[in-house]
Structure formats: structure tokens, C-alpha cells
Amino acid sequence: MELQRYRWNGPPSGLKRRFDLWQDQLRSPLGFHSDSLDTRISRLPEPLRGLGRTWKQKAPEYASTLLPAWSQAITWTVPNIPCVRDLWHDHLLFTGEELTGLIDLHAAATDSPVTDLARLLGSLHPHEPERWREALAVYESVRPLSPVERACLPLYERTSVLLSGTHWLNRALQEPETLLADITRVTERWSSLYERLLHPLPLFPTM
């Protein structure tokens, strides 16, 4: 099968990439414990200022709950194959009730297929573990997940929330005018991530 040429077993590459990004964020001059970050956020126009302050306050606390399992998971071995890596509801095209297309493949790369599951289910059912169980039962009727992949699944979801919200913070600091031009969408997306941060899925749910 052609796909086998691109398959390899090793650490879940997406979790490792995100772990490195988070460490870089903490070490940067505008890290979460930096006075410079407070100053930059205080200069933002509303509502970006309020969103930024809220994220700065809660994100490090959220990350601290993830780090023990996250640092362990990047040493595990899982299958890595070509993945979309940005598979969420806005990127699905339907004809009636039939999925007929995907859009925006710029993030595609080799990763654990769990990254696509987590991204999609997190966007569709961010606060509904039971719906995750139903969807995973359908998925596993075709491709069962290993115990390690199951353990990675909520980590992919929760680190996606952490890094996505931090991405919005960095964009607000770098290009506030661009975000203000589309502030309704920005507020909706960032606020949704904050709600998922406050009410995360369990790290190791029984699926």
C-alpha cells in the first residue's frame, strides 16, 4: 500500500511539536510570567485586552495540569502517518448529510492519526464525552486504537486548546488591527477555547 511508504513508528510528533512550542513560549521575552507581557496586553484595545488578560491568567495553570502526562507521552511509540492536522467542522464540506470534501490542507503533515480525531471531535463536541465515545466506537469499527493512542487522544485535544488560545494571544500582540477587523469571529473562537480550557476533558477518559 502506498501509504506504508510514509508510515513510521515513534513518538507522537504533534505532541512533541506542541511541547517544544510551549517551552519556547515560556522562554520568550513575552513569556507568561513576564512583566513585558502584562505591559503589552494593557496597551491592547478592548475586547482584545480583556481576552488577553484572561488567557494569560489561566493558560499557565492549565498547562501545569498537563505537563506530567504531556512530558511522558512524548516518549511513547505510536504509528505516524500523513494527517490533515486541522480537521475541524468548518473544514468539512457536505452534500446533504454526506461528507464530500475537505478544505484547507495547509497544516497537513505526518503525525499520529489521533490528532485528526481529537481536532474534529473537540470542535464538534467540546463538552460531550459521551458523543466522543459514540464517534470513537464508529471509528474503531474500522481501525481500533491502541491503549497508547487512547491515552494520547485527550492530550491532543487539551494541548490543541492551550496552543490555539496562545496563538490568538500572540496574534493580538502582533497585529491587533487585523483581529479587530474581524472581532466577532475572533471573540467567538477565543472565547470558545477559553470555555474548553475551563472545562477540559479528563486526561485519561474511559472511551
Backbone as CSV, one residue per row, in Angstrom:
resi,resn,N_x,N_y,N_z,CA_x,CA_y,CA_z,C_x,C_y,C_z
1,MET,0.850,-1.193,0.000,0.000,0.000,0.000,0.887,1.243,0.000
2,GLU,0.576,2.253,-0.832,1.427,3.426,-0.964,1.602,4.164,0.362
3,LEU,0.560,4.179,1.192,0.623,4.895,2.456,1.739,4.374,3.350
4,GLN,2.060,3.075,3.227,3.092,2.495,4.087,4.444,3.173,3.897
5,ARG,4.680,3.768,2.728,5.956,4.451,2.489,6.135,5.618,3.458
6,TYR,5.041,6.202,3.916,5.089,7.392,4.749,4.768,7.097,6.215
7,ARG,4.629,5.839,6.553,4.292,5.448,7.918,5.567,5.124,8.680
8,TRP,5.639,5.597,9.931,6.756,5.216,10.781,6.272,5.186,12.226
9,ASN,6.919,4.407,13.046,6.581,4.294,14.456,7.566,5.110,15.278
10,GLY,7.024,5.902,16.175,7.864,6.750,17.014,7.006,7.609,17.908
11,PRO,7.586,8.611,18.551,6.798,9.496,19.423,5.693,10.187,18.636
12,PRO,4.571,10.506,19.285,3.502,11.260,18.610,4.022,12.647,18.236
13,SER,4.316,12.846,16.962,5.085,14.031,16.554,4.360,15.336,16.859
14,GLY,3.027,15.340,16.791,2.293,16.556,17.092,2.418,16.958,18.549
15,LEU,2.365,15.989,19.463,2.518,16.302,20.875,3.928,16.814,21.171
16,LYS,4.930,16.239,20.501,6.304,16.704,20.687,6.459,18.132,20.146
17,ARG,5.884,18.400,18.981,5.973,19.735,18.389,5.317,20.772,19.308
18,ARG,4.154,20.430,19.836,3.459,21.361,20.720,4.211,21.555,22.036
19,PHE,4.804,20.492,22.542,5.587,20.600,23.773,6.732,21.590,23.579
20,ASP,7.419,21.487,22.456,8.529,22.401,22.167,8.027,23.838,21.996
21,LEU,6.872,24.005,21.335,6.308,25.339,21.162,5.960,25.973,22.506
22,TRP,5.401,25.169,23.400,5.036,25.706,24.707,6.279,26.112,25.495
23,GLN,7.329,25.285,25.453,8.568,25.639,26.134,9.160,26.924,25.552
24,ASP,9.099,27.058,24.228,9.583,28.294,23.592,8.777,29.500,24.061
25,GLN,7.452,29.300,24.200,6.593,30.391,24.657,7.000,30.835,26.060
26,LEU,7.269,29.893,26.948,7.642,30.235,28.310,8.989,30.944,28.372
27,ARG,9.895,30.590,27.448,11.236,31.177,27.469,11.318,32.522,26.748
28,SER,10.291,32.868,25.992,10.357,34.071,25.173,10.289,35.332,26.044
29,PRO,10.739,36.472,25.503,10.651,37.732,26.262,9.227,38.092,26.665
30,LEU,8.263,37.523,25.949,6.861,37.762,26.276,6.227,36.499,26.861
31,GLY,7.019,35.743,27.629,6.501,34.549,28.291,5.425,34.900,29.304
32,PHE,4.698,33.886,29.758,3.529,34.132,30.601,3.870,34.736,31.959
33,HIS,5.111,34.626,32.384,5.489,35.195,33.676,6.288,36.490,33.511
34,SER,6.221,37.063,32.326,6.991,38.262,32.023,6.166,39.526,32.286
35,ASP,6.790,40.505,32.945,6.122,41.803,33.130,5.881,42.482,31.791
36,SER,6.757,42.199,30.816,6.603,42.796,29.491,5.295,42.371,28.851
37,LEU,4.896,41.117,29.111,3.635,40.645,28.543,2.461,41.413,29.147
38,ASP,2.483,41.632,30.449,1.421,42.426,31.083,1.326,43.809,30.461
39,THR,2.482,44.426,30.244,2.508,45.772,29.676,1.926,45.788,28.278
40,ARG,2.338,44.803,27.447,1.848,44.749,26.068,0.345,44.509,26.033
41,ILE,-0.148,43.632,26.894,-1.589,43.357,26.920,-2.358,44.597,27.356
42,SER,-1.830,45.343,28.327,-2.531,46.528,28.835,-2.699,47.604,27.774
43,ARG,-1.884,47.549,26.721,-1.961,48.537,25.649,-2.910,48.127,24.525
44,LEU,-3.430,46.903,24.597,-4.343,46.447,23.551,-5.698,47.134,23.686
45,PRO,-6.372,47.372,22.583,-7.754,47.880,22.657,-8.701,46.774,23.120
46,GLU,-9.800,47.185,23.709,-10.838,46.210,24.058,-11.556,45.774,22.783
47,PRO,-12.064,44.521,22.706,-12.077,43.497,23.763,-10.817,42.633,23.797
48,LEU,-9.817,42.925,22.949,-8.608,42.107,22.936,-7.878,42.161,24.268
49,ARG,-7.909,43.317,24.930,-7.226,43.428,26.210,-7.809,42.462,27.237
50,GLY,-9.143,42.440,27.323,-9.776,41.540,28.276,-9.534,40.079,27.950
51,LEU,-9.614,39.735,26.676,-9.366,38.356,26.265,-7.922,37.963,26.574
52,GLY,-6.991,38.879,26.292,-5.584,38.597,26.544,-5.286,38.402,28.020
53,ARG,-5.849,39.262,28.866,-5.621,39.130,30.305,-6.186,37.820,30.843
54,THR,-7.355,37.474,30.358,-7.983,36.233,30.798,-7.127,35.040,30.421
55,TRP,-6.631,35.036,29.174,-5.823,33.891,28.727,-4.506,33.822,29.487
56,LYS,-3.874,34.970,29.697,-2.596,34.983,30.416,-2.758,34.458,31.836
57,GLN,-3.880,34.750,32.449,-4.114,34.316,33.820,-4.316,32.813,33.920
58,LYS,-5.075,32.229,32.990,-5.496,30.835,33.129,-4.618,29.827,32.389
59,ALA,-3.998,30.233,31.293,-3.269,29.254,30.477,-2.122,28.569,31.223
60,PRO,-1.271,29.282,31.976,-0.185,28.577,32.673,-0.688,27.565,33.700
61,GLU,-1.772,27.907,34.388,-2.353,26.966,35.345,-2.852,25.710,34.633
62,TYR,-3.506,25.910,33.504,-3.991,24.787,32.694,-2.823,23.931,32.226
63,ALA,-1.757,24.574,31.744,-0.596,23.839,31.248,0.042,23.002,32.342
64,SER,0.067,23.531,33.564,0.711,22.800,34.657,0.014,21.480,34.949
65,THR,-1.297,21.409,34.688,-2.009,20.150,34.890,-1.696,19.141,33.793
66,LEU,-1.240,19.649,32.639,-0.938,18.785,31.507,0.487,18.248,31.509
67,LEU,1.421,19.020,32.052,2.836,18.749,31.822,3.300,17.351,32.259
68,PRO,2.872,16.813,33.411,3.352,15.469,33.766,2.997,14.415,32.716
69,ALA,1.726,14.373,32.289,1.323,13.396,31.276,1.890,13.748,29.906
70,TRP,1.943,15.037,29.606,2.443,15.503,28.304,3.915,15.133,28.123
71,SER,4.735,15.384,29.139,6.155,15.074,29.025,6.397,13.577,28.950
72,GLN,5.503,12.787,29.538,5.612,11.338,29.426,5.188,10.859,28.043
73,ALA,4.119,11.437,27.512,3.561,10.974,26.237,4.528,11.157,25.080
74,ILE,5.389,12.180,25.131,6.298,12.406,24.000,7.422,11.384,23.955
75,THR,7.439,10.448,24.913,8.408,9.344,24.865,7.754,8.047,24.380
76,TRP,6.435,8.051,24.196,5.734,6.848,23.780,5.940,6.576,22.294
77,THR,5.585,5.375,21.870,5.687,4.988,20.466,4.296,4.729,19.895
78,VAL,3.991,5.420,18.802,2.704,5.263,18.121,2.955,5.270,16.616
79,PRO,1.999,4.765,15.819,2.120,4.926,14.362,1.974,6.397,13.976
80,ASN,2.800,6.861,13.055,2.681,8.208,12.487,2.456,8.068,10.985
81,ILE,1.423,8.730,10.478,1.069,8.640,9.058,0.674,10.037,8.574
82,PRO,0.505,10.250,7.265,0.022,11.557,6.794,-1.351,11.885,7.391
83,CYS,-1.469,13.085,7.960,-2.710,13.527,8.606,-3.057,14.944,8.151
84,VAL,-4.322,15.286,8.238,-4.772,16.633,7.889,-4.296,17.639,8.946
85,ARG,-4.427,17.292,10.224,-3.955,18.083,11.365,-4.719,19.380,11.599
86,ASP,-5.720,19.678,10.809,-6.597,20.817,11.079,-8.014,20.441,10.666
87,LEU,-8.421,19.274,11.122,-9.694,18.695,10.706,-10.774,19.105,11.705
88,TRP,-11.409,20.256,11.441,-12.485,20.701,12.321,-13.708,21.042,11.490
89,HIS,-14.824,21.346,12.176,-16.116,21.375,11.478,-16.152,22.368,10.327
90,ASP,-15.458,23.488,10.411,-15.500,24.463,9.328,-14.758,23.997,8.077
91,HIS,-13.975,22.945,8.190,-13.210,22.442,7.050,-13.834,21.200,6.417
92,LEU,-15.070,20.883,6.799,-15.796,19.747,6.236,-16.858,20.249,5.269
93,LEU,-16.921,19.660,4.091,-17.937,20.022,3.102,-18.923,18.864,2.963
94,PHE,-20.202,19.193,3.049,-21.249,18.177,2.972,-22.158,18.431,1.776
95,THR,-22.617,17.354,1.162,-23.728,17.381,0.220,-24.870,16.635,0.896
96,GLY,-25.869,17.378,1.362,-26.878,16.761,2.210,-26.218,16.321,3.502
97,GLU,-26.343,15.042,3.837,-25.716,14.512,5.041,-24.455,13.715,4.721
98,GLU,-23.990,13.801,3.493,-22.807,13.032,3.083,-21.575,13.937,3.029
99,LEU,-20.503,13.502,3.678,-19.232,14.223,3.615,-18.636,14.039,2.225
100,THR,-18.453,15.143,1.515,-17.975,15.049,0.129,-16.680,15.812,-0.109
101,GLY,-16.117,16.469,0.912,-14.868,17.181,0.687,-14.263,17.738,1.956
102,LEU,-12.964,18.018,1.878,-12.224,18.677,2.949,-11.536,19.894,2.348
103,ILE,-11.402,20.959,3.127,-10.703,22.144,2.637,-9.589,22.530,3.612
104,ASP,-8.693,23.373,3.132,-7.612,23.965,3.923,-6.681,22.892,4.477
105,LEU,-5.837,22.385,3.612,-4.916,21.304,3.984,-3.509,21.822,4.259
106,HIS,-3.367,23.129,4.554,-2.029,23.704,4.694,-1.262,23.127,5.874
107,ALA,-1.959,22.585,6.886,-1.286,22.050,8.068,-0.948,20.575,7.944
108,ALA,-1.282,19.946,6.810,-1.082,18.502,6.657,0.387,18.126,6.866
109,ALA,0.601,17.033,7.614,1.950,16.559,7.898,1.838,15.158,8.493
110,THR,2.964,14.514,8.666,2.978,13.196,9.293,2.804,13.342,10.799
111,ASP,1.862,12.581,11.335,1.552,12.679,12.765,0.755,11.436,13.147
112,SER,0.432,11.331,14.423,-0.486,10.275,14.851,-1.882,10.583,14.320
113,PRO,-2.607,9.593,13.780,-3.969,9.859,13.319,-4.888,10.339,14.428
114,VAL,-4.485,10.140,15.672,-5.267,10.627,16.806,-5.404,12.151,16.762
115,THR,-4.433,12.836,16.148,-4.527,14.296,16.079,-5.765,14.740,15.309
116,ASP,-6.106,14.021,14.221,-7.302,14.382,13.460,-8.574,14.058,14.237
117,LEU,-8.565,12.929,14.941,-9.728,12.582,15.759,-9.974,13.637,16.830
118,ALA,-8.916,14.024,17.528,-9.062,14.981,18.621,-9.510,16.342,18.105
119,ARG,-8.923,16.781,16.995,-9.266,18.095,16.448,-10.728,18.128,16.020
120,LEU,-11.174,17.074,15.339,-12.543,17.041,14.843,-13.556,16.930,15.982
121,LEU,-13.330,15.984,16.889,-14.299,15.779,17.963,-14.291,16.947,18.938
122,GLY,-13.124,17.568,19.136,-13.080,18.739,20.010,-13.873,19.903,19.452
123,SER,-13.896,20.034,18.127,-14.658,21.131,17.525,-16.158,20.830,17.494
124,LEU,-16.506,19.567,17.327,-17.918,19.195,17.235,-18.562,19.018,18.611
125,HIS,-17.834,18.415,19.545,-18.403,18.059,20.848,-17.426,18.414,21.969
126,PRO,-17.140,19.708,22.167,-16.098,20.086,23.125,-16.403,19.728,24.569
127,HIS,-17.686,19.595,24.917,-18.047,19.324,26.310,-18.922,18.074,26.446
128,GLU,-18.802,17.149,25.502,-19.687,15.980,25.484,-18.886,14.689,25.344
129,PRO,-18.284,14.192,26.430,-17.506,12.951,26.355,-18.300,11.768,25.803
130,GLU,-19.610,11.746,26.079,-20.417,10.632,25.581,-20.467,10.619,24.059
131,ARG,-20.521,11.807,23.446,-20.515,11.862,21.987,-19.160,11.418,21.437
132,TRP,-18.092,11.707,22.175,-16.769,11.195,21.786,-16.792,9.658,21.784
133,ARG,-17.367,9.088,22.815,-17.418,7.621,22.903,-18.171,7.035,21.707
134,GLU,-19.283,7.662,21.351,-20.076,7.171,20.220,-19.275,7.272,18.923
135,ALA,-18.620,8.420,18.714,-17.845,8.609,17.492,-16.660,7.648,17.429
136,LEU,-16.000,7.448,18.564,-14.845,6.549,18.578,-15.248,5.099,18.348
137,ALA,-16.432,4.743,18.809,-16.915,3.383,18.540,-17.065,3.156,17.041
138,VAL,-17.551,4.176,16.325,-17.673,4.074,14.871,-16.285,3.995,14.235
139,TYR,-15.385,4.863,14.670,-14.019,4.862,14.121,-13.343,3.505,14.355
140,GLU,-13.489,2.974,15.572,-12.786,1.732,15.908,-13.418,0.503,15.274
141,SER,-14.596,0.662,14.703,-15.144,-0.458,13.938,-14.351,-0.678,12.662
142,VAL,-13.574,0.333,12.263,-12.716,0.245,11.080,-11.252,0.107,11.479
143,ARG,-10.818,0.910,12.457,-9.415,0.896,12.893,-9.357,1.037,14.412
144,PRO,-9.169,-0.061,15.140,-9.082,0.030,16.600,-7.873,0.858,17.043
145,LEU,-8.060,1.615,18.107,-6.962,2.369,18.697,-6.200,1.516,19.695
146,SER,-4.896,1.698,19.756,-4.094,1.023,20.776,-4.291,1.748,22.112
147,PRO,-3.953,1.102,23.237,-4.043,1.783,24.531,-3.230,3.080,24.568
148,VAL,-2.082,3.092,23.918,-1.254,4.305,23.900,-1.950,5.409,23.115
149,GLU,-2.551,5.068,21.979,-3.275,6.072,21.200,-4.457,6.617,21.990
150,ARG,-5.126,5.765,22.742,-6.239,6.235,23.569,-5.758,7.229,24.619
151,ALA,-4.598,6.959,25.187,-4.046,7.872,26.187,-3.620,9.188,25.556
152,CYS,-3.192,9.149,24.290,-2.781,10.373,23.589,-3.965,11.243,23.202
153,LEU,-5.128,10.642,23.007,-6.266,11.361,22.445,-6.642,12.612,23.251
154,PRO,-6.891,12.514,24.571,-7.247,13.729,25.306,-6.090,14.709,25.403
155,LEU,-4.845,14.216,25.334,-3.705,15.134,25.335,-3.658,15.946,24.054
156,TYR,-3.964,15.324,22.927,-4.043,16.083,21.675,-5.139,17.145,21.769
157,GLU,-6.271,16.802,22.355,-7.362,17.770,22.493,-6.936,18.933,23.384
158,ARG,-6.384,18.629,24.547,-6.104,19.678,25.517,-4.915,20.542,25.120
159,THR,-3.907,19.948,24.508,-2.785,20.780,24.054,-3.189,21.635,22.859
160,SER,-4.134,21.155,22.062,-4.657,21.977,20.969,-5.326,23.222,21.521
161,VAL,-6.117,23.066,22.571,-6.768,24.215,23.211,-5.717,25.194,23.735
162,LEU,-4.714,24.684,24.432,-3.678,25.528,25.013,-2.919,26.313,23.954
163,LEU,-2.462,25.627,22.907,-1.649,26.291,21.894,-2.496,27.188,20.987
164,SER,-3.747,26.806,20.726,-4.603,27.639,19.873,-4.919,28.963,20.547
165,GLY,-5.284,28.923,21.822,-5.568,30.161,22.529,-4.340,31.042,22.663
166,THR,-3.177,30.423,22.859,-1.935,31.182,22.952,-1.573,31.790,21.602
167,HIS,-1.906,31.086,20.532,-1.703,31.638,19.186,-2.528,32.921,19.009
168,TRP,-3.781,32.920,19.479,-4.609,34.113,19.370,-4.026,35.257,20.191
169,LEU,-3.466,34.941,21.360,-2.831,35.978,22.171,-1.650,36.596,21.421
170,ASN,-0.811,35.756,20.840,0.347,36.268,20.110,-0.073,37.102,18.904
171,ARG,-1.125,36.662,18.218,-1.621,37.443,17.080,-2.161,38.791,17.536
172,ALA,-2.845,38.804,18.663,-3.375,40.070,19.177,-2.242,41.048,19.472
173,LEU,-1.142,40.549,19.988,0.000,41.413,20.300,0.701,41.906,19.036
174,GLN,0.707,41.065,18.001,1.459,41.393,16.793,0.648,42.178,15.775
175,GLU,-0.654,41.882,15.677,-1.468,42.514,14.635,-2.879,42.801,15.153
176,PRO,-3.011,43.653,16.167,-4.341,43.897,16.745,-5.337,44.468,15.745
177,GLU,-4.865,45.295,14.807,-5.796,45.887,13.839,-6.452,44.819,12.976
178,THR,-5.672,43.807,12.591,-6.220,42.718,11.774,-7.310,41.977,12.529
179,LEU,-7.077,41.691,13.803,-8.071,40.972,14.590,-9.303,41.829,14.846
180,LEU,-9.109,43.126,15.067,-10.257,43.994,15.307,-11.163,44.091,14.088
181,ALA,-10.578,43.927,12.906,-11.379,43.979,11.684,-12.327,42.791,11.577
182,ASP,-12.046,41.728,12.336,-12.891,40.535,12.309,-13.202,40.126,13.746
183,ILE,-13.521,41.118,14.582,-13.563,40.895,16.022,-14.672,39.940,16.449
184,THR,-15.780,39.900,15.722,-16.856,38.977,16.115,-16.377,37.538,16.039
185,ARG,-15.742,37.179,14.922,-15.223,35.805,14.778,-14.109,35.530,15.782
186,VAL,-13.208,36.494,15.972,-12.093,36.316,16.899,-12.615,36.089,18.324
187,THR,-13.560,36.907,18.749,-14.115,36.772,20.096,-14.798,35.418,20.267
188,GLU,-15.537,35.009,19.256,-16.233,33.723,19.322,-15.238,32.568,19.448
189,ARG,-14.186,32.566,18.602,-13.214,31.478,18.618,-12.415,31.464,19.917
190,TRP,-11.925,32.624,20.326,-11.084,32.689,21.521,-11.900,32.367,22.769
191,SER,-13.121,32.858,22.843,-13.982,32.573,23.998,-14.328,31.092,24.067
192,SER,-14.543,30.473,22.901,-14.817,29.041,22.871,-13.632,28.243,23.413
193,LEU,-12.427,28.645,23.032,-11.228,27.973,23.549,-11.127,28.155,25.062
194,TYR,-11.485,29.337,25.550,-11.426,29.577,26.988,-12.410,28.679,27.734
195,GLU,-13.594,28.486,27.180,-14.569,27.594,27.806,-14.050,26.167,27.842
196,ARG,-13.372,25.750,26.783,-12.792,24.398,26.765,-11.625,24.293,27.747
197,LEU,-10.917,25.387,27.951,-9.835,25.410,28.927,-10.387,25.259,30.342
198,LEU,-11.511,25.915,30.620,-12.117,25.841,31.947,-12.764,24.493,32.217
199,HIS,-13.234,23.828,31.166,-13.953,22.558,31.329,-13.335,21.500,30.417
200,PRO,-12.094,21.095,30.691,-11.402,20.150,29.801,-11.920,18.734,29.951
201,LEU,-11.701,17.955,28.903,-11.946,16.522,29.018,-10.961,15.920,30.007
202,PRO,-11.329,14.833,30.691,-10.376,14.157,31.566,-9.146,13.724,30.769
203,LEU,-8.001,13.687,31.422,-6.773,13.321,30.700,-6.816,11.892,30.192
204,PHE,-7.363,10.989,30.973,-7.387,9.591,30.550,-8.804,9.036,30.703
205,PRO,-9.723,9.508,29.860,-11.107,9.064,29.985,-11.270,7.624,29.531
206,THR,-12.306,6.994,30.057,-12.666,5.670,29.560,-13.562,5.851,28.352
207,MET,-13.032,5.532,27.190,-13.768,5.777,25.960,-14.472,4.493,25.498
